[in-house]
Amino acid sequence: MASNENLLSSSAERSAALSTTSNAPSTISKAPATQLRGSKAFVVRNGRTYINDEVPLPYPLPVDLPELHRQSLRTLLMFQLFGGPILSTAFASKPPTRVLDVGCGAGFWSMMCHRYFAQHGHSSISFTGLDIVPLGGAGADINTKPDKEMQWRFVQHDIRQIPLPFADGEFDLIMVKDMAFSTSFRDSQHIMEEYLRVLKPGGVLEHWETDSTIRMLRPHATKKPGARVHDDDSSSDGGDDEDNAERMGAYVMTTNTPISAPLNSYMVEYNGWATKALEARGLSPVPCTLIGAYLLQEAESLTDVQSKRLAVPLSEIRWEREGVGGVVTKDGKSYIDSQKGKSRDQDWKTESPITPAQSALRRTALETTVSFILALEPLLREVSGKSHEEWDTWAGKMTNDLLREGGTSWGECLEVGVWTSRKRHSKT
């Protein structure tokens, strides 16, 4: 699907103004849906609003306006990287008619999808947002529309409590976006069965997800950036849309992409804390490594399973400027290893190889990553054993290192992915 640069750029301006988890206990229930309303459903910690720990939900992120802003920026980032609100080509000539936005938050994805199709002459799409928390979090009006022009309804429901409150075959597109913190993979089979029940035959199911931990891209000669990657790691020619990743300065992830643990000391600490804390809650810190296999297990019900994974550097990478590609030094170490420990302020040899637009996109990836880490404060403080003052000191140094001192110039990156599939038609 071709991207719409005007839509994305204007929206950006508005937004800017299975190993361990498989052992977790299942939380699926057929009881009536949890209703998170009133002051007892939320708790304020260090100025941020979270779902109260007394509610049996593993979700560790805030449910306040700063978090909604971060999520909106991340959504816009992925729109640009993947060329629009949907990866599937199933709606290239005919748009979906009934869409379910799972874990909708404030409905930002639905709003952008509505505007995308409306600009192409399709404004009659019906959107349904599903979330355990009312739109906008505590104190929000559940009747608020993301866009006054769109057909929209909000359904408050805990996705772990089945059946979902929808009819069989009600939707022709289901978007499951950033849901790794809402359900454990232990529960995935039961939830998938519900997705398939409410998705009509031939309908599209898409998962958009981001890994929580940070890894580092190493020097390498890349495959053609922007090529769609299937689950068999083969590529296909998708036309102009396939050039988006390359144009935005991202790297296509394949089984041959050289990637390793980060060198940045703050990222090393964060990774350790996040992995321990999330796995203790039955959540995976690396959902992008699991979703493909999870979908392929549904081969009897799903077809045309495709995926595209990208690594977005959090800043310009030193080896990009040096142009070393996959070259290694005489001692067998990569350029990254040979430069470890040298001053970050040393002069680089050539002009920047990335464009202002690529730099801006990477800056957005970096800022939303820093915001994400800060939003996980209660979880990370508990695991790290830091006091409030100690955390504030660490967080301040981390923020300064990443945002001002080039702490991610070794190749630290944000890993994102989209998986698209279609429900098989019943055999006659």
Order of alpha helices (4+ residues) and beta strands (2+ residues): alpha-beta-beta-alpha-beta-alpha-beta-beta-beta-alpha-beta-beta-beta-beta-alpha-beta-beta-alpha-alpha-beta-alpha-alpha-alpha-alpha-alpha-beta
